[in-house]
Amino acid sequence: MTDQSPDSRYHYAVIGRAIALIDEGRALSLDDLAREMNMSPAHFQRVFSRWVGVSPKRYQQYLTLDHAKRVLEQRFTTLHAAHEVGLSGSGRLHDLFIRWEAMSPGEYAGRGEGLTIRFGWFDSPFGEALAMGTDRGLCGIAFSDEVGRDAAFADLADRWPAAHYTENPDTLRGWVEAAFGEAGETQLHLLGGPFQIKVWEALLRIPSGHVTTYSEIAQAIGAPKAVRAVGTAVGRNPVSWLIPCHRALRKSGALGGYHWGLPRKRAMLAYEAARTGM
């Protein structure tokens, strides 16, 4: 079960510190990692097991820098095949149902004018999350740990500057709990341009525990030469985690970019790999 308790932010902080230590290239045992983070081995084991359900030793294998390359070799998804088996925007993803709709071109041109966007701050398995939503669904999920609350809010709000923003987490709580939980249904209201929507729709077809490439996305949306533009649209994805831009890699197996930091992208990939038994 995904941890939704107030200390889930603390659990993700431990994961982030573990990533930094592993990236230093030292061979670290469970005892070594626990000592480096001033934790007992038993406590360290509990944190990891509660966060993702596997041992720290097993999870460390998922955090290594070459893990993304292995996933690309073993769980590469062609988006045409994903569509054929029903993994569309209304398919079963993240162990929950996602339903989505896109804003009209007129709404996009108005930069959110006439929309009321509600927001709230929530704990998540990947640190504190800012969620935003309209009456039609979540339109934004950002992470504040590295950039701070003000920067995370500005990052999302600047995309729809003409909208009216009001803090009201209770209206979003059910969707957010479904987004980071294991059951339930969440709705998305995608606020973007036509090209961006095509890219985000393609991302929604990638099943949990699998990855694809930027060039595969470009092929899937009928713009094979627009790989750079696809990368830009992936980076502008406003609904982190639910629209799984963390599952888009370079053809070499390199991670590429991630708007909220590469350590978080690696943590997300490792989290999904551990939970799907990769």
C-alpha positions in Angstrom: 0.0 0.0 0.0 1.4 3.4 -0.9 2.2 5.5 2.2 -0.1 8.5 2.5 0.9 9.3 6.1 2.4 12.7 7.1 5.9 11.1 7.3 5.9 10.0 3.6 7.8 13.2 2.9 10.4 12.1 5.3 10.6 8.7 3.6 11.2 10.3 0.2 14.0 12.4 1.8 15.7 9.2 2.9 15.4 7.9 -0.7 16.9 11.1 -2.1 19.9 10.9 0.2 20.4 7.2 -0.7 20.4 8.2 -4.4 23.1 10.8 -3.7 25.2 8.3 -1.9 24.9 5.6 -4.5 25.8 8.1 -7.2 29.1 8.7 -5.5 30.1 5.3 -6.9 30.9 3.6 -3.6 29.9 0.0 -2.8 27.7 0.4 0.1 26.1 -2.3 2.2 22.9 -1.9 4.1 24.8 -1.2 7.2 27.0 1.4 5.3 24.0 3.2 3.9 22.2 3.3 7.3 25.3 4.6 9.0 25.8 7.3 6.4 22.2 8.5 7.0 22.5 8.3 10.8 19.9 5.5 11.0 20.0 2.1 12.5 19.9 -0.7 9.9 16.6 -1.9 11.2 15.0 1.6 10.9 16.5 2.0 7.4 15.0 -1.3 6.4 11.6 -0.3 7.7 11.6 3.0 5.8 12.5 1.4 2.5 10.1 -1.5 3.0 7.2 0.9 3.9 7.9 3.2 1.0 8.1 0.6 -1.8 7.8 -2.9 -0.4 11.2 -4.2 -1.1 14.5 -4.4 0.8 17.1 -1.7 0.6 19.5 -4.1 -1.1 17.0 -4.9 -3.8 16.0 -1.3 -4.2 19.6 -0.2 -4.5 19.8 -2.3 -7.7 16.9 -0.2 -9.2 18.7 3.1 -8.3 21.9 2.4 -10.1 22.6 4.7 -13.1 22.4 1.9 -15.6 19.0 0.7 -14.5 17.2 2.9 -17.0 19.2 1.3 -19.8 18.2 -2.2 -18.6 14.5 -1.2 -18.4 14.7 0.2 -22.0 16.2 -3.1 -23.1 13.7 -5.3 -21.3 10.5 -3.2 -21.0 10.5 -0.9 -24.0 6.9 -0.1 -25.1 5.9 0.7 -28.6 3.0 3.1 -28.3 1.1 1.4 -31.1 1.2 -1.9 -29.3 0.1 -0.1 -26.1 -2.8 1.4 -27.9 -3.8 -2.0 -29.3 -4.1 -3.6 -25.8 -6.2 -0.7 -24.6 -3.7 1.4 -22.6 -5.3 4.7 -23.7 -6.1 7.7 -21.7 -9.1 5.9 -20.1 -7.2 2.7 -19.6 -5.9 1.2 -16.3 -2.6 3.0 -15.3 -0.8 3.4 -12.1 -3.2 0.7 -10.7 -6.1 3.1 -11.0 -8.4 4.5 -13.6 -7.5 7.7 -15.2 -10.1 9.6 -17.2 -9.1 12.8 -19.0 -10.3 15.5 -21.3 -8.4 18.4 -23.0 -9.3 22.0 -23.0 -10.6 23.5 -26.2 -8.3 25.6 -28.5 -10.3 28.7 -27.4 -9.6 28.0 -23.7 -5.9 27.5 -24.5 -5.7 30.7 -26.4 -7.3 32.5 -23.4 -4.5 31.3 -21.1 -7.0 30.0 -18.6 -9.3 33.0 -18.6 -12.6 32.1 -17.0 -11.2 29.1 -15.3 -11.2 28.7 -11.5 -8.2 26.5 -10.5 -8.2 25.1 -7.0 -5.0 24.1 -5.3 -3.6 22.3 -2.3 -0.5 20.8 -0.8 -0.3 17.1 -0.2 2.2 14.5 1.0 3.2 12.0 -1.7 5.6 9.1 -2.1 7.9 11.6 -3.9 7.9 14.4 -1.4 5.5 17.3 -0.9 3.2 17.7 -3.9 1.3 20.7 -5.1 -2.0 19.7 -6.8 -4.2 22.0 -9.0 -7.5 21.2 -10.5 -10.6 22.6 -12.2 -14.1 21.2 -11.9 -13.2 18.8 -14.7 -10.1 17.2 -13.1 -6.5 17.7 -12.0 -4.6 20.0 -14.2 -1.3 20.1 -12.4 1.0 18.2 -10.0 4.3 19.7 -9.0 6.9 18.9 -6.4 8.2 21.5 -3.9 11.1 19.8 -2.0 13.9 21.0 -4.2 12.6 24.4 -5.5 10.3 25.5 -2.6 6.6 26.2 -2.5 6.6 29.6 -4.1 8.6 28.4 -7.1 6.5 25.3 -7.5 3.3 27.3 -7.4 4.6 29.9 -9.9 5.8 27.2 -12.2 2.2 25.8 -12.6 0.3 29.1 -12.3 2.4 30.8 -14.9 1.1 28.4 -17.5 -2.4 29.7 -17.1 -1.9 33.2 -15.9 -5.4 34.4 -16.6 -7.1 31.8 -14.4 -8.4 32.5 -10.9 -6.6 30.5 -8.2 -8.1 29.6 -4.8 -6.7 27.3 -2.1 -9.2 24.5 -1.5 -7.4 21.1 -1.0 -10.6 19.3 0.0 -12.1 19.5 -3.5 -9.0 17.8 -4.9 -8.3 15.3 -2.1 -10.1 12.3 -3.7 -8.3 12.7 -7.0 -4.9 13.2 -5.3 -5.4 10.2 -3.1 -6.3 8.1 -6.1 -3.3 9.5 -8.0 -0.8 8.3 -5.4 -2.7 5.4 -4.0 -3.6 2.0 -5.3 -7.3 2.2 -6.1 -9.9 4.7 -7.1 -10.5 6.9 -10.1 -8.9 10.3 -10.9 -9.8 12.8 -13.6 -7.4 15.0 -15.6 -8.2 18.2 -17.3 -5.3 18.8 -19.7 -4.5 22.4 -20.2 -2.1 22.7 -23.2 -1.7 23.3 -26.9 -2.7 20.7 -29.5 0.8 19.4 -30.0 1.4 19.2 -26.3 -1.9 17.3 -25.8 -0.8 14.7 -28.4 2.5 14.1 -26.6 0.8 13.8 -23.2 -1.8 11.5 -24.6 1.0 9.3 -25.9 2.7 9.3 -22.5 -0.6 8.1 -20.9 -0.4 4.9 -23.0 2.9 3.8 -21.4 2.1 1.1 -18.7 3.7 1.3 -15.2 7.1 -0.4 -15.1 7.7 0.2 -18.8 9.4 3.0 -20.7 9.6 4.4 -24.2 11.8 6.9 -26.1 11.3 10.5 -27.3 11.7 9.3 -30.8 9.0 6.6 -30.3 6.6 9.3 -29.1 7.4 11.4 -32.1 6.6 8.4 -34.4 3.4 7.7 -32.5 2.0 11.2 -32.9 2.9 11.3 -36.6 5.8 13.7 -36.3 8.9 11.5 -36.6 11.3 14.5 -37.2 10.0 16.5 -34.2 12.0 14.7 -31.5 13.3 17.9 -30.0 9.8 19.4 -29.9 8.5 16.2 -28.3 11.2 16.6 -25.6 10.1 20.1 -25.0 6.4 19.1 -24.7 7.4 16.2 -22.3 9.2 18.7 -20.2 6.2 21.0 -20.1 3.9 18.2 -18.8 2.0 19.9 -16.0 0.7 16.7 -14.3 3.8 15.0 -13.0 3.5 11.3 -12.2 0.0 10.8 -13.6 1.1 11.8 -17.1 4.2 9.7 -16.8 6.9 11.8 -18.5 9.4 10.0 -16.2 8.9 7.0 -18.5 10.4 8.8 -21.5 14.1 8.1 -22.1 16.7 8.7 -24.7 17.4 5.9 -27.2 20.8 5.3 -25.6 19.0 4.5 -22.3 20.1 7.9 -20.8 17.5 9.4 -18.6 17.2 12.6 -20.5 15.7 15.5 -18.6 13.1 15.8 -15.8 11.4 19.0 -14.8 11.5 18.2 -11.1 15.1 16.8 -11.0 16.7 13.6 -12.3 17.0 12.0 -8.8 13.1 12.2 -8.6 12.8 10.6 -12.1 15.1 7.8 -11.1 13.2 7.3 -7.8 9.9 7.1 -9.8 11.4 4.5 -12.2 12.8 2.5 -9.4 9.6 2.7 -7.4 7.6 1.3 -10.4 10.2 -1.3 -11.2 10.2 -2.6 -7.7 6.4 -2.7 -7.6 6.0 -4.5 -10.9 8.8 -7.0 -10.2 11.1 -5.9 -13.0 
